[in-house]
Amino acid sequence: MNFETLDFIKFDGSKQLIWDASSLDSFKRCPRYYQYSVLQGWRHKEPAEQLIFGTALHAGLEAYDHARINGVKRNEAIILGMRDALISGEVLKASKDTARTPETLTRAVVWYADHFDDDPAKIVILPDGHPAIETRFEVAIPGTSYRFSGRIDKIVELAGEIYVVERKTTD
């Protein structure tokens, strides 16, 4: 399948054709919330610290993984990961949340490097030559015209088997 030629149209008017975890979660929470947040695009003024922290950590770990797979030395890759995490989580400086601070964000990147740098699970290289980091997927929902899509944090190979890695930063 050539992904370059796929048409990723998420909506047909007000009908959502491609669903993802966020859309489903919004609808499960409340159909009216789904209408306002997904269909009409209403957003909170400021996202919660948990969301900011998780997004920032993902950015840092993605930068670290890309650097390592491209041959960057470990300490330099950590610095790149910390940089991207801190840039993405800039607003955490003003947060009153003592568990989600710039310090805990950078410590999480260092912990990840310490824990996973010599991981026997190796990141898969896709046929186009790109590493399988933040890989988009889309599957048809059988018997409907709908599809489900999302992103996989990374795909790895371990002992000849392929595994999906999903990172979560929830409490």
C-alpha positions in Angstrom: 0.0 0.0 0.0 1.4 3.4 -0.9 0.5 5.8 1.9 1.6 8.8 -0.1 -1.5 8.3 -2.3 -4.1 7.7 0.5 -6.7 10.4 1.0 -6.8 11.3 4.8 -10.0 13.3 4.8 -11.2 13.3 8.5 -14.6 14.9 7.9 -17.2 15.0 5.2 -19.1 18.1 6.2 -20.1 17.4 9.8 -19.7 13.6 9.5 -16.5 12.3 11.0 -15.0 9.6 8.7 -11.7 9.0 10.5 -11.9 8.4 14.2 -9.0 8.5 16.7 -8.6 7.9 20.4 -9.2 11.6 21.2 -12.4 11.7 19.2 -13.7 8.5 20.7 -12.8 9.7 24.2 -14.6 13.0 23.7 -17.8 11.2 22.5 -17.7 8.7 25.4 -17.3 11.5 27.8 -20.4 13.3 26.5 -21.9 13.6 23.0 -22.4 17.4 23.5 -18.7 17.7 24.6 -17.8 15.9 21.4 -19.9 18.3 19.4 -18.3 21.4 20.9 -14.7 20.2 21.1 -14.3 18.0 18.0 -16.9 19.1 15.5 -16.9 22.8 16.4 -13.3 23.1 17.6 -13.9 24.8 20.9 -10.8 24.5 23.2 -10.0 25.3 26.8 -7.9 28.5 27.2 -5.0 26.5 28.7 -4.5 22.8 28.6 -4.0 20.9 31.8 -0.5 20.4 33.2 -0.9 16.6 32.7 -1.4 17.1 28.9 1.4 19.6 28.6 3.8 17.3 30.5 2.9 14.2 28.5 3.2 16.1 25.2 6.5 17.6 26.3 7.9 14.3 27.4 6.9 12.6 24.2 8.7 15.3 22.2 11.8 14.8 24.3 11.8 11.0 24.0 11.1 11.2 20.2 14.1 13.6 19.8 16.3 11.2 21.9 15.2 8.2 19.9 15.8 9.9 16.5 19.2 11.1 17.7 20.3 7.7 18.9 19.1 5.9 15.7 21.0 8.5 13.7 24.2 7.7 15.5 24.3 10.6 17.9 26.3 9.8 21.1 24.2 9.1 24.2 25.0 12.3 26.2 24.4 14.6 23.2 21.1 12.7 22.4 20.0 13.3 26.0 20.7 17.0 25.6 18.7 17.1 22.4 15.8 15.2 24.1 15.9 17.5 27.1 15.9 20.6 24.8 12.9 19.4 22.9 11.0 18.5 26.0 11.7 21.8 27.7 10.7 23.8 24.6 7.5 21.8 24.3 6.8 22.2 28.0 7.8 25.8 28.4 4.6 26.7 30.2 5.4 24.3 33.0 7.7 27.0 34.5 4.6 28.9 35.7 2.8 25.8 36.9 1.9 25.2 40.5 1.9 21.4 39.9 5.0 20.2 41.8 5.0 16.8 40.1 5.2 18.2 36.6 8.0 20.7 36.5 10.8 21.4 34.0 13.1 19.5 36.5 11.0 16.4 36.5 10.6 16.6 32.8 14.4 16.6 32.2 14.8 13.9 34.8 12.3 11.7 32.9 14.4 12.1 29.7 17.6 11.1 31.6 15.8 8.2 33.3 14.6 7.0 29.9 18.1 7.1 28.4 19.6 5.3 31.5 16.9 2.6 31.3 16.5 2.1 27.5 19.8 3.1 25.9 21.0 -0.6 25.7 17.5 -1.9 25.1 17.6 -5.2 23.1 14.3 -4.1 21.4 15.5 -2.1 18.4 13.5 0.5 16.5 12.2 -0.9 13.2 13.3 0.9 10.0 10.3 1.3 7.7 10.6 0.4 3.9 11.0 4.1 3.1 14.1 4.3 5.3 12.5 6.2 8.2 12.6 4.9 11.8 9.2 3.7 13.1 8.9 6.5 15.6 5.5 8.4 15.9 4.2 6.2 13.0 0.7 7.1 11.8 -1.7 4.2 11.2 -5.2 3.9 9.8 -7.5 0.9 9.5 -10.9 0.5 8.0 -13.7 -0.3 10.4 -15.3 -3.5 8.9 -18.8 -3.1 7.5 -18.7 0.8 7.6 -17.3 3.7 5.6 -15.4 4.7 8.8 -11.7 4.4 9.6 -9.7 4.5 12.9 -6.4 6.3 13.0 -3.7 7.2 15.4 0.0 7.3 16.0 2.2 4.6 17.5 5.0 5.9 19.7 7.4 3.4 18.2 7.6 0.0 16.6 10.4 -2.3 17.7 11.8 -5.7 16.9 12.9 -8.1 19.7 14.0 -11.6 19.1 12.5 -11.7 15.6 9.1 -10.4 16.7 7.6 -7.0 16.1 6.1 -5.0 19.1 4.2 -1.7 19.5 5.5 0.6 22.2 3.1 3.1 23.7 4.3 5.6 26.3 1.9 6.9 28.9 2.6 9.5 31.6 -0.7 9.3 33.5 -0.8 9.1 37.3 
